[in-house]
Amino acid sequence: MDETYNINGGFKPTLKRFADLDGPDFFPTPEWATFALIENERFDGQIWEPACGDGSMARVLALRGNDVIATDLYDRGYGKPGIDFLSTHHRVDNIVTNPPYNAAEGFVRAGLRSAKRKFALLLRLAFLEGANRSRTIFSSTPPARVWVFSERITFYPAGAMKRGTGTTAYAWFVWEQGCSSASELRWLKPGYRTSYREALARRLAP
């Protein structure tokens, strides 16, 4: 039986990425993808990254001067391990993360419960589809904004050689507490790979 199929009401995507069910395999988020978010969304106060992995996202989130809490269910050498985000009731100002594929809907529910201001999830654009999500999420608690990537994000297993390009469309789904307007669909302009490298070079320059 394929355990990654039909978990929490979601179906396994047809991708060259496999679900991280037991901890040893994970796909760090390219830094430029997080940079694209913080260039377009302001986060006031503390940010919690609850699936921090090796810290690829948490380090970028700290560039704006926010206090960043980094945790993970597994010990991957960064942040505080052993924290199950899906069962926590800890409250923080903001939550930003790239959730495991098989737990995306659970992360939405936990984010709604735990974020005082905003929470942002990096998800497949196809997350917008599905009758189940329409009933359980989008009809009652739709995101304030969906930022669609014009460039494809390529995820690699940790330590793998980086070559080739991704074939799946991704977006940042941003929920904002107290936002009563209809969801906005926005596009992230191309070029964040380059602009992130330039911003990092300026930051590291003597």
Backbone torsions as a table, in degrees:
resi	resn	phi	psi	omega
1	MET	NA	136.2	178.9
2	ASP	-84.9	106.5	-174.3
3	GLU	-71.2	-14.1	-179.0
4	THR	-86.6	2.2	-176.7
5	TYR	-100.1	131.4	175.4
6	ASN	59.6	45.0	175.5
7	ILE	-96.4	130.6	179.4
8	ASN	55.3	33.4	176.1
9	GLY	82.7	-0.3	-179.6
10	GLY	-107.7	157.2	-178.8
11	PHE	-110.0	147.8	-177.8
12	LYS	-63.4	125.9	179.1
13	PRO	-74.2	152.2	178.9
14	THR	-86.4	80.5	-176.0
15	LEU	-132.8	166.4	175.2
16	LYS	-89.0	31.6	177.7
17	ARG	-124.7	133.3	-176.5
18	PHE	-109.8	153.0	-175.4
19	ALA	-68.4	144.5	179.4
20	ASP	-93.6	88.8	-175.2
21	LEU	-93.5	-27.1	-174.3
22	ASP	-124.0	6.2	168.8
23	GLY	106.0	-35.5	-170.5
24	PRO	-74.1	-21.4	-175.6
25	ASP	-111.7	130.0	176.0
26	PHE	-152.7	161.6	-173.7
27	PHE	-120.6	98.3	-178.8
28	PRO	-57.9	144.6	178.5
29	THR	-79.4	126.7	176.0
30	PRO	-55.4	135.5	-174.0
31	GLU	-57.4	-36.2	-175.8
32	TRP	-64.7	-27.6	179.9
33	ALA	-68.5	-37.1	175.3
34	THR	-72.0	-38.0	177.9
35	PHE	-59.4	-39.4	178.0
36	ALA	-58.6	-37.8	179.0
37	LEU	-66.1	-51.5	-174.5
38	ILE	-72.9	-13.4	172.5
39	GLU	-78.1	-17.3	-175.4
40	ASN	-120.3	-16.5	178.6
41	GLU	-125.1	132.9	176.1
42	ARG	-93.7	134.5	177.4
43	PHE	-120.1	113.9	179.0
44	ASP	-94.5	126.7	178.7
45	GLY	96.2	-162.3	-175.1
46	GLN	-73.2	147.7	176.8
47	ILE	-121.7	132.9	176.0
48	TRP	-107.7	125.2	173.0
49	GLU	-107.7	99.5	-169.9
50	PRO	-89.3	1.1	175.4
51	ALA	-134.5	58.2	-163.8
52	CYS	-72.3	-20.6	-180.0
53	GLY	55.1	-121.4	-179.1
54	ASP	-94.0	9.4	176.8
55	GLY	90.0	7.9	-176.4
56	SER	-57.6	-40.5	-179.5
57	MET	-82.6	-41.7	-176.3
58	ALA	-60.0	-39.5	-179.1
59	ARG	-64.9	-36.8	178.7
60	VAL	-71.9	-39.7	179.1
61	LEU	-59.6	-28.1	-179.1
62	ALA	-77.5	-9.4	-176.8
63	LEU	-63.6	-26.0	-179.4
64	ARG	-88.0	2.8	177.5
65	GLY	91.3	2.0	177.3
66	ASN	-71.2	148.6	170.6
67	ASP	-75.4	122.0	-175.3
68	VAL	-113.2	124.9	173.1
69	ILE	-96.3	127.2	-178.9
70	ALA	-119.2	121.3	178.0
71	THR	-136.5	167.3	176.7
72	ASP	-158.2	155.0	175.4
73	LEU	-67.9	-33.5	-178.0
74	TYR	-110.4	160.5	178.2
75	ASP	-90.9	105.7	179.5
76	ARG	-118.0	21.9	172.9
77	GLY	88.3	9.0	179.5
78	TYR	-147.6	143.8	177.8
79	GLY	70.5	-164.7	-178.4
80	LYS	-101.5	117.8	-179.5
81	PRO	-83.8	169.3	174.3
82	GLY	83.1	11.9	-178.9
83	ILE	-102.6	115.9	-179.6
84	ASP	-91.1	102.3	-176.6
85	PHE	-60.4	-34.3	-175.1
86	LEU	-68.3	-22.5	-178.5
87	SER	-109.8	2.1	-177.3
88	THR	-80.7	156.4	173.8
89	HIS	-125.4	21.9	178.0
90	HIS	-71.5	136.8	-178.2
91	ARG	-108.8	133.1	177.3
92	VAL	-137.8	169.9	-179.8
93	ASP	-64.7	-50.9	-173.7
94	ASN	-138.9	153.0	175.9
95	ILE	-132.2	131.2	177.3
96	VAL	-137.3	128.1	-179.5
97	THR	-164.7	166.8	170.7
98	ASN	-110.3	98.9	-172.5
99	PRO	-75.1	155.6	172.2
100	PRO	-57.7	143.6	-176.0
101	TYR	-55.0	-41.6	-172.6
102	ASN	-81.5	4.4	-178.3
103	ALA	-131.5	16.6	-174.2
104	ALA	-59.0	-44.5	-178.3
105	GLU	-66.4	-36.4	175.5
106	GLY	-64.4	-36.6	177.9
107	PHE	-66.6	-35.3	176.1
108	VAL	-62.3	-47.1	-179.3
109	ARG	-62.7	-43.0	179.5
110	ALA	-67.1	-36.6	178.7
111	GLY	-65.6	-41.6	177.0
112	LEU	-61.5	-34.1	-178.5
113	ARG	-77.9	-31.9	-167.2
114	SER	-106.4	-20.7	-176.7
115	ALA	-91.1	127.7	177.9
116	LYS	-80.2	-29.8	-175.7
117	ARG	-119.2	-71.5	-177.4
118	LYS	-133.0	153.3	163.0
119	PHE	-143.0	140.9	-174.1
120	ALA	-127.7	130.9	179.1
121	LEU	-120.6	133.4	174.1
122	LEU	-87.0	113.2	-172.9
123	LEU	-134.9	160.8	170.4
124	ARG	-60.4	141.8	177.3
125	LEU	-59.5	-28.6	179.3
126	ALA	-66.7	-7.6	175.2
127	PHE	-61.1	-21.8	177.2
128	LEU	-66.6	-21.1	-176.9
129	GLU	-85.6	166.1	170.7
130	GLY	109.6	126.9	179.8
131	ALA	-64.2	-36.7	-178.2
132	ASN	-64.7	-46.7	178.8
133	ARG	-66.7	-33.6	176.7
134	SER	-59.9	-40.6	-179.0
135	ARG	-75.6	-43.6	-169.0
136	THR	-91.3	-21.8	-176.1
137	ILE	-122.8	-63.0	-165.9
138	PHE	-72.5	-25.9	179.4
139	SER	-74.3	-28.1	-176.4
140	SER	-110.6	-36.4	-176.6
141	THR	-136.5	67.4	179.9
142	PRO	-71.2	155.3	176.4
143	PRO	-67.7	153.2	176.3
144	ALA	-71.0	-40.2	-178.7
145	ARG	-143.4	147.5	171.7
146	VAL	-123.6	116.0	-178.8
147	TRP	-98.8	109.4	-176.6
148	VAL	-89.7	131.7	177.8
149	PHE	-75.7	129.4	172.3
150	SER	-77.7	-27.0	176.5
151	GLU	-99.6	147.8	177.3
152	ARG	-80.8	138.5	175.4
153	ILE	-92.7	132.6	176.6
154	THR	-108.8	121.4	178.2
155	PHE	-100.6	134.8	177.7
156	TYR	-121.2	143.3	171.4
157	PRO	-58.7	148.8	-179.3
158	ALA	-55.7	128.6	178.0
159	GLY	87.6	-4.4	-177.6
160	ALA	-79.6	155.0	175.2
161	MET	-69.4	132.6	-176.9
162	LYS	-90.4	105.7	177.6
163	ARG	-152.3	155.1	-176.9
164	GLY	83.6	176.0	-179.4
165	THR	-130.3	157.3	-179.9
166	GLY	-74.6	160.6	179.9
167	THR	-119.9	6.2	-174.4
168	THR	-115.0	137.9	178.2
169	ALA	-82.5	136.1	179.4
170	TYR	-123.9	162.2	177.1
171	ALA	-152.7	154.9	169.2
172	TRP	-90.5	122.0	175.5
173	PHE	-99.0	119.2	-174.4
174	VAL	-117.6	117.6	173.7
175	TRP	-98.7	141.5	-179.4
176	GLU	-132.2	119.1	-178.2
177	GLN	-61.6	133.3	178.9
178	GLY	86.5	-3.3	179.3
179	CYS	-83.1	117.6	-175.5
180	SER	-106.6	-3.1	-178.9
181	SER	-77.5	166.0	179.3
182	ALA	-67.0	154.1	179.4
183	SER	-59.5	139.2	176.2
184	GLU	-104.6	136.8	174.8
185	LEU	-104.7	118.5	-178.1
186	ARG	-126.8	160.0	-179.0
187	TRP	-116.5	135.5	174.9
188	LEU	-84.7	123.0	-177.0
189	LYS	-65.5	152.7	176.7
190	PRO	-65.9	155.2	173.0
191	GLY	114.2	2.2	-176.9
192	TYR	-71.4	-24.4	173.6
193	ARG	-58.0	-49.0	-177.8
194	THR	-70.6	-45.4	-176.3
195	SER	-65.7	-31.7	177.2
196	TYR	-66.9	-44.0	179.1
197	ARG	-61.8	-39.0	179.4
198	GLU	-67.9	-40.8	179.1
199	ALA	-64.9	-39.8	179.3
200	LEU	-67.6	-39.0	178.4
201	ALA	-62.9	-41.0	177.6
202	ARG	-64.3	-38.4	-178.8
203	ARG	-67.4	-35.3	-177.4
204	LEU	-88.9	-8.3	-177.4
205	ALA	-67.0	141.6	179.9
206	PRO	-67.8	NA	NA
